Amino acid sequence: METICGIHAVREAIEGGQRPVEHVHFQQGSRNPRLLELVQKCRERGIPVRFEPGAALDRLAQGGHHQGVVALAGGASYTDLEKVLDQVPQEALLLVLDGVQDVHNLGALIRTACAAGAHAVVLPERRSAGLTPAAVQAASGAMEYLPVVRVVNLAQTLETLKQLSFWICGLDERGEKTYDEVDYRGNCALVVGGEAKGLHQLLKKKCDFLIRIPTVGKISTLNVSVAAGGVLFEVARQRRR
């Protein structure tokens, strides 16, 4: 079982229906209308609710920011790549993460990818943050809608995607093109490196092209989730045309 903390994350877990919510603990005596709305949603779906003192919720949340509500649900799970590829539309968008270690960055990347219309996030089994409760909370509900795939070999996965007519686009500060010079229509996999080392050399070689985000201030690098978000929303902008 996994704890889900916070109004937004709990609401998305209830509405998303991707994993069973066993029961939900609410802060006793709260008049917060958003909490009362959640109580009603639980009752409509037959999810048991319990009302607890604030100290009890603090213990359940184990340091998480619970906002007066903690749910116990089945743990977040990974999806098979084959299943994702069977379900994606013609203009599929995948976010591939190479060695993102920070769980909060992982959660932010999942949330951003979901908001930008990506169809899945792909990450490696080794040298990567996983779907811990902290990552799920940082994703703020996006985990309930966006599949996350974990693979043994990222390089081989990129080769598989190429064979399925995906363009492989790597985000790198030394990329030959700026991110807004590329046509992202068609199947596209955006590959983003980790916080410390960026994209590994082998994966760079697997990319059809490398792109960069130009900066004009004194700071020349961006947080990985911010950088990926810039490109993902450029993809979304182009596809709205």
Beta strands, then each sheet from edge to edge (+ up, - down):
strand 1: 2-5
strand 2: 21-27
strand 3: 49-52
strand 4: 69-73
strand 5: 93-98
strand 6: 120-124
strand 7: 148-151
strand 8: 167-171
strand 9: 177-178
strand 10: 188-193
strand 11: 209-212
sheet 1: 1+ 4- 2+ 3+
sheet 2: 7+ 6+ 5+ 10+ 8+ 11+ 9+
end
